[in-house]
Amino acid sequence: MKQASVSMYSTRFCPYCLRARALLQRKGVEYTEVDVGGDPALWEEMERLSGRETVPQIFIGGLSIGGYDDMAALDRAGKLDALLFES
């Protein structure tokens, strides 16, 4: 299976960021993490790309899927794997 590119804008100790990392790791997903903590320019980039002001912000295949709660909801609905993996 081929994996879509995944990137996550986050901060180091945000509890939702920790949960998002854990979910991605459980699924065996490789992802790029952009630490926006302490970097106003990266935070602004995240806001511009996602339209949101909170972390984490997760992108799958260049598509903004939102934060941890959004990703977990996709997983519960059985829709996350289809976004993450191509057969």
N, C-alpha and C positions, 0 to 999 in steps of 0.2 A: 504494500500500500504506500502510496505517495502522500506525504504530509504537506498541507498548506503552510505557508509562512505565517508565523505567529509572533506578534510583538506585544509587549505590555509596558505601558508607562506606569511607574510605581514609585513608592518610597520604601525605604528599608524596613521600617517596623510597623507599617500600617497593617492592622489585623485583616482587612479584606484583601490586601496584597498577599499576605501570608497564605490565606485560604486559596487565592487564585493560583499561586505557585504550587501549592499542594495538589490541587485538582489537575493542573497540567502535568505535573510529575507523575501522578497516579496513572494518567492516560499514556505516559511515555512520550509526551510531546516535547520536542525541542522548540525553544522560543528565545527571542531576543528581548532582553529587559532594558528599559531606559529609565534610569533613576533620576527622577525630577526633583528630588529633595535637595534644596539648597541651590537650585539652578533655575532662576526665573525665566530664562530664555527657553529652556526645555519644557517648563510648565506651560508657558504660553503656546509653544508648539503643540503640546498635548491638547490644550483647550481649542486651538484652531482646528486641529484634525478631527477631534471627537465631538466638539460642541458642548463638552461637559467640563466641569471644574473640579472633579473629585478623582482620586486614585482608588483602585487601578482603572486604567482604560485599556481595553484589550482589543486588538485588531487581528482578524483571521483572514488571510488572503487579501489584505489591504482594506477589508471591511470592518468598520467599527461595530463591535457587538455590545459595547457598554462595559460595565464593571463586573465584579465577581458575582453579584446577585443575578445579573443578566446571563452570565455564562453558566452558572449553576442551574438556572431555570431551563436553559437550552438543553443541558445535560439530562435533567429530570424528564424533559419532554421527549428525549431520544433524538434530538436534533443536532447536538454538538458534534458527534462523531462524523456526521455527514459533512459538516463544515471543515472539520480538521483533516479528514482522510479521504483520498480518492482511491477507488479500487483499481 
